Amino acid sequence: MSWVEDKVVFRGAIRRSGNSLVITIPAELSQRFLLREGQELLIYGISRKGPDFEGALQIYLGYFIVHEKLPVVKLKVKVDPMKRGELYQVLSEVERSYMPSMANHKQVEKDLIELEFMFGAITDGGIRRVRNIEEVKELASAIEFKLSSSGFQVLEKSIEEKIVEWRNVDPASISKAPHKLLEVVRWRWEI
């Protein structure tokens, strides 16, 4: 994977602070990367020789890691092995209609499948609004009804909270998200 440079470039000046030299990171960049005072980072000196000698400082922030607390609907469904294809069609409809951020299924026995629908704000396609637990309870009932009316027996249904780790989120998407997202998301830079 190659590095991608941001389109915005800032000019700055090196200043003295005690025995060290310091640079100022513009507010736009600190917000874009969700930088915090006291945050650890690495600074590399890099250079290249062509017709001219060029030098640069690379400030390495590390890996951006996000933990999201989200509601999860878990269902255990009894499925005749001959009707498994029909179940997957119903699950596709459920995903299109109720838009969970993630959906998983696992076969635990010959005729028993565990379904898990996560209703978070972070998705591979971007940030959605945060859903409250009451809304997720209604969605769980609708999913259960859809499965039952399609001929599948729902043996268990539960709603719980789970913490999901994301490692592919651009900090800019979180910094631009509604304030409500900050109630369910924690992030850090890890070197």
N, C-alpha and C positions, 0 to 999 in steps of 0.2 A: 504494500500500500504506500502510495506517495503522499507527501504533505500537500495540503491545499492552502494557498495563501488567501487571507481575507482581502476583499476588494478595497477596504479603507486603509489608508496609510497615514501615519501621523509623523510630523517632524518634532523632534525634541532636542534638548540640550543636556549635556552631562554637567552636573553640579558637584560641588564638594560638600561633604557632611562629615566633619571630623577628619579622620584619616582615609575615609572611603570616598569613592565617587558614586553618585546616585543618578538614576533617571526617573522620570515621572511617567507612570502609566496613565494615559487619558481615561477619563470616566467611562467613555463609550466602550473601550476595550475591557475595563474591569467589570462592567455590567454584562457585556457579551460573554465573558468567560466565568462569571460569578466568582470573582477573586475576593479574598478576604484578607484583612490586615493580619500579618503574622503567618500567612500561608507559606509552607515550605515549597521551594522550587529549585531547579538546577539551571545554571547558566553555563553555556558552552561557548568558547571562542571558536569560530569557524572561518575558514579562508579558502580562496581559490585563486589560482594563477592562470591567467589567459595572457592577453597582451598586457593587461594591467593586473596589479595585485589588488584583490578586494577582501575586505574583512567584515564580519558580522558577529553579533552576539545572539545566540539562540537561547531563549528563556523557555525551559521545558517545565510544564506544569504537571505532567503525568497523565494518569488515566482518570477520566471523569466517571465516577460511580454514583448511581442514584438508587435509593431505596424508596419504594412506594408501598404504602399501606393501603390495601384495597379489599373490597368485599368479594367473596367467592361463593358461588352457588355450587354445591356438590350434590349429585344425584346418583343413586344406584338404580340401574334399569335392567329388568329381566328382558332378554331378547332371544327369540327363537333364532338359532344360527342361520336358518333359511331366510330370515327377514333382516339380516344385518345390513344389506344394501339399502333397504328402505329406511333404516335408522339413520344412515349417513346422509340420505337425502333430507330427512327431517332436520338433522343437525345443521346442514347447510342453510336451510330456511331460517332456523333459529338464529344463526350467526348473522344472516343478512337483516333480519327483522329487529333483533334486540342489541346488536352490535357490542358484544363483549370485547374487551381489549385483547383477551386470549381465550382459547378454548382447547381443552385437552380431553382425550378419552383413553381409557385403558381397560383391556379385557382382564377381569380377575378370575373368572371361571368360564366354563364353556358357554353358559347362557346368561352371564352377568357382566355388565359393562359399567364402569365408573365414569361419570362425566363431570367435568370441572369447567365452569364458566367464570372468568375473572372480569370484573367490571371496574377497571382502573381508568385513570385519566391519560396515562402514557400508552401510546400504541406505536407500532412500526411506522405508521403514516403521520404521526404528529401527536399533538396534545388535544384531548377532549375535555369537556367539562367534568368536574368531579360529581359522581353520583352518590347520593346519601343512602343510608341503609334501608329506609322506607321504600325508596324507589327500587332498590335491588330485591326487596321482599316481593314487591309486585311483579317484577320481572321473573323471579323464581317461580311464582305461581303460574304465570303465563307459560313459561317453559314446561312446567309440569303438566299443565292442561294440554299443551300442544303434543307432548309425548303420549299422554294417555289417550287423547282423541285420535291419535295415529295408530293405536293398537298396542302400545308398549306399556308394560307394567312398571310403575315407579315404586320401588321398594323403600327407598330412603331419600330424604331431602334435608339438607342442612345449609345454613348460611353462616359463614365465619369470616374472619379477617386474616389476611396473609400478607407477609412482606415479600415483595418481589424485587430482585436486584436487576438493574438495567446497566449495561456497559456501552450502549450504542446511542446514547442520547446526547445531542448537541446542547451545551449549556445555554445557548441563545434561545432555544425553544422554551426552556424553563424560565429564563429571565423575562421573556415576553408574555408568559402565560398569566391568566388571571390570578389574583392574590389567593384565591381559595385553594389553588394547587399546593401552596406552601404548607397547608394544614396536613397534607397526606404524603409529602415528599421530603426526603432529606438527601443531601448530596455531599460529596467530598472529592478532593483531588488526591490521588494516591500515586506516589512516586515508586 
